[in-house]
């Protein structure tokens, strides 16, 4: 059996960096205050960057291998499935019966991310692109919804001000729906490295920058503007997912013919 140090390549260390950020995000969730929950989501936005970077380096260095694929999926299941689900529960729990509904939504979201990644590892399709919503994008959608509420509440009354009541009713529905978007075979996207990566590349660096502003106590006006940005981003992502129902995948060209 090959030793771990011999298996690890540069891209794997980057993957493990993202995993470490996911673990730190979980620790922030354990602390449970909104300040640390915001930090947890901030760390996950950084891990979105490491997820893009490890794949890029693997392709450029020619170090794509089965070990890296498995490691990446295990990391993604934690960072983009389990960690955001726990953070969302801590952010929206009320201490009332509603929390059981929220737990169901969070579990559905986390399990869907794990199932999608497991299916991805064993799938060899003849079609280009993605089946279902990639886990980084579903995670980014949840992050946008959280920060939209976070900045709106902060602008209205500070770090402990309650989120809008409607958000407490909607978040379990969103978690279950986005989880289903992960695993459904009815959503198809185009070739990899195209629109999916473009959206992630645009939003991933903006989210942590705005997250930093949130930790620096922005003014009411800035809070409202940032909140609107995240809510609009959330709606754009949801609309993009729905469009996936109507896209027809392209077939791979058989190079042997």
C-alpha angles and dihedrals in degrees: 000000000000116000118244096244090057092050096050119093131180093271090052092057088053089050090051089050088059090047090053090052089052091052090049089050089055090051088052088053090052090056086053105196116131090243091059093040087057088050089050093055089044090057091050091054088056090050089056086066094049089050091058093041098052092054092047092051092046091056095044094048096040092237099129107140142151093259091057092047092052092044092049092051093048090049093048092050089058100037100038100027116028100028098051091044092055092044092051091050091052092045097051105028115121104186089246137101088279089074091073090060090048090051090055091051093048093048091049090051094049095044092048091054091050093046093048092051092047090051091046091057094056099037123105104175128180091222128089122238133012136332108207126357114308112246095240089057094047089049091049089053092055091046090053091051092049095048091045088059094038096056094040091053092044092052092049099047117341139265096325098041111124121256117247109287093236091060091062089056095043102045097073089049091049093048093052093043095048089046089055090047086058096058105027118111091208095078116078130178131191131257118326119261090033128090095345093056092039091059093046092046091053098045100035097069094037094053097059092043091055089041089059090052088053091056090051095062102250123207123264092259094049091046092054093047092049091046091053090049092055095044091050090048089051092052092046091053093048090049090049090053091051090050086058089071090066100043119104114216121233120237121241115250111246105232092195093068 
